[in-house]
Amino acid sequence: MEKTIKVNKEDIKSIVAETISNYINENYSLNDDELMEYMWLRPNNTHLNVDIFVDDGGSYKRHNHSLLLLVRNGYDKSVNEFIPFLISENPIILNPEIEYNISYNDIFAVQDFIISNLSNLVALANENISQELFVSQLRIHFMLLPKEGN
C-alpha cells in the first residue's frame, strides 16, 4: 500500500537543494546558444505535460557539463526559461534557485521519464542512435498525473 505525504513548495526546494549538494557540485545555467543544440520533444511524443529538450549530438561535451535534459519552465511555447535535469539513475534539478512554473507532479513525471529512457538518452547524446530511433523507442511507462488545477 502506498503512503501519501503532503509537502509544501519550500520543503521540496529544500530537498532539491540538499540533494544537489549531496550528489553533485554543479549548478547549471543554460547558455542561450546551447538550446539550439538540443532536440525539441513535444508532449505528443513524450506523453509529458511539458516540452523537453534532449541532447542529440554531444552538446554536454562541447560545453563541459553533465548530460542534461532541459524542461520548459511553463506550459506555453513563449516561455524561455528551462529547468536543467541531470540525466542519471537519480535525476535531479541542477539549479535549485529556479522558481518552478510547472507542477511538482510534472517534475516527478520528467524524473520518471529520464529513468525509463536513461540508456537511450545517453546513446542519443553520444550519437550512437538516431533521433528517429530514439523517438520510436521512447518508454512512457511512468505515471502521468494531470496538471495541477485541472
C-alpha positions in Angstrom: 0.0 0.0 0.0 1.4 3.4 -1.0 1.6 6.1 1.6 0.8 9.7 0.7 2.5 12.6 2.4 1.9 16.2 2.0 4.8 18.6 1.4 4.9 22.3 0.6 6.9 24.2 -2.0 9.6 25.2 0.4 10.0 21.6 1.6 10.6 20.5 -2.0 13.0 23.3 -2.7 15.0 22.4 0.4 15.1 18.7 -0.6 16.2 19.6 -4.1 19.0 21.9 -2.8 20.2 19.3 -0.3 20.1 16.6 -2.9 22.2 18.7 -5.3 24.8 19.5 -2.6 25.0 15.8 -1.6 25.4 14.3 -5.0 27.0 16.9 -7.3 28.8 20.2 -7.2 27.3 21.6 -10.3 24.8 24.5 -10.6 23.9 24.7 -14.3 22.6 27.8 -16.1 21.7 27.5 -19.8 23.6 29.4 -22.4 21.1 30.8 -25.0 23.0 29.4 -27.9 23.2 25.9 -26.4 19.5 25.2 -26.6 19.9 25.1 -30.4 22.0 22.0 -29.9 19.1 20.1 -28.4 16.2 18.1 -29.9 12.8 19.5 -29.0 10.2 16.9 -28.0 6.6 18.0 -27.5 4.1 16.4 -25.2 2.5 14.4 -28.1 5.8 12.5 -28.4 6.7 12.1 -24.7 3.2 12.0 -23.1 4.6 14.5 -20.6 2.7 17.8 -19.9 5.7 19.9 -20.8 8.1 20.4 -23.7 11.5 18.8 -23.1 14.8 19.2 -24.9 17.3 16.4 -25.2 21.0 16.5 -26.2 21.2 14.7 -29.6 24.8 15.4 -30.5 27.3 15.8 -27.7 26.5 19.3 -26.6 27.3 18.4 -23.0 30.9 17.5 -24.1 31.3 20.7 -26.0 30.1 22.8 -23.1 31.9 20.8 -20.5 29.0 19.9 -18.2 27.0 16.9 -17.2 24.5 15.3 -19.6 21.2 17.2 -19.2 17.6 17.1 -20.2 16.0 20.6 -20.3 12.4 21.2 -19.4 10.4 24.3 -20.5 9.5 26.0 -17.2 5.9 26.6 -18.2 3.2 25.3 -20.4 3.3 27.9 -23.1 5.7 27.9 -26.1 6.6 31.5 -25.3 8.3 30.5 -22.0 12.1 30.9 -22.5 13.2 29.6 -19.1 14.3 26.0 -18.7 14.8 23.6 -15.8 18.0 21.5 -16.2 17.7 17.9 -15.1 20.7 15.7 -14.6 20.4 12.6 -16.8 21.2 9.8 -14.4 19.7 7.0 -12.4 18.9 9.7 -9.8 17.8 12.7 -11.9 18.0 15.9 -10.0 17.4 19.5 -10.9 20.8 21.3 -11.3 19.6 24.8 -10.4 17.8 24.9 -7.1 17.3 28.7 -7.4 14.7 28.4 -10.2 11.1 29.3 -9.4 9.1 26.4 -10.8 6.2 27.4 -13.1 5.2 23.8 -13.7 3.6 21.4 -11.2 5.6 19.1 -9.0 3.7 16.2 -10.5 5.2 17.2 -13.8 8.7 17.5 -12.3 8.3 13.9 -10.9 7.0 12.7 -14.3 10.1 14.1 -16.0 12.3 12.3 -13.5 10.4 9.1 -14.2 10.8 9.7 -18.0 14.6 10.1 -17.5 14.9 6.9 -15.6 12.7 5.0 -18.0 14.7 6.2 -21.0 18.2 6.5 -19.5 20.2 4.3 -21.8 18.6 5.8 -25.0 19.1 9.4 -23.7 22.8 8.6 -23.2 23.0 6.9 -26.6 21.4 9.8 -28.4 23.7 12.3 -26.8 26.7 10.3 -27.8 25.3 9.9 -31.3 25.0 6.1 -31.0 21.4 6.1 -32.1 19.5 8.4 -34.5 16.8 10.9 -33.5 14.2 8.7 -35.3 15.2 5.5 -33.4 15.2 7.4 -30.1 11.7 8.6 -30.6 10.5 5.2 -31.8 11.9 3.6 -28.7 10.6 6.1 -26.1 9.4 4.4 -23.0 6.4 6.0 -21.4 5.9 3.6 -18.5 5.6 6.3 -15.9 2.5 7.5 -14.1 1.3 10.7 -15.7 -0.8 12.9 -13.4 -2.9 15.8 -14.7 -1.6 19.3 -14.4 -2.4 20.9 -11.0 -5.6 22.8 -11.1 -7.2 20.5 -13.8 
